[in-house]
């Protein structure tokens, strides 16, 4: 069990020693002693690596949340595009129907015979 938690125990001891030395230096202000400098030199790389790891995890988490938000926004925009494409198709059909009706009206005006405009919805057998 000791081997399993060795890194945690060593880190805890180093942090505790640095806190003790820091509290001693606050009681006696002045230039840092040799022991204090030694502890800071030893613990600084550990602190930098811990901060780097935490920063990386934090950055990855923010990126993940950003991508989840983008995925939801993308889904909503796709729904809107589909609805707008349906509207565009409806307007196109209305425009084509208007063009056809104008042609029928022009045909009625050119002929001498009485004409009745009708729409064929289907054809039976």
Secondary structure, 3 states (H helix, E strand, C coil): CCCCCHHHHHHHHHHHHHHHHHHHHHHCCCCCCHHHHHHHHHHHHHHHHHHHHHHHHHHHHHHHHHHHHHHHHHHHHHHHHHHHHHHHHHHHHHHHHHHHHHHHHHHHHHCCCCCCCCCCCCCCC
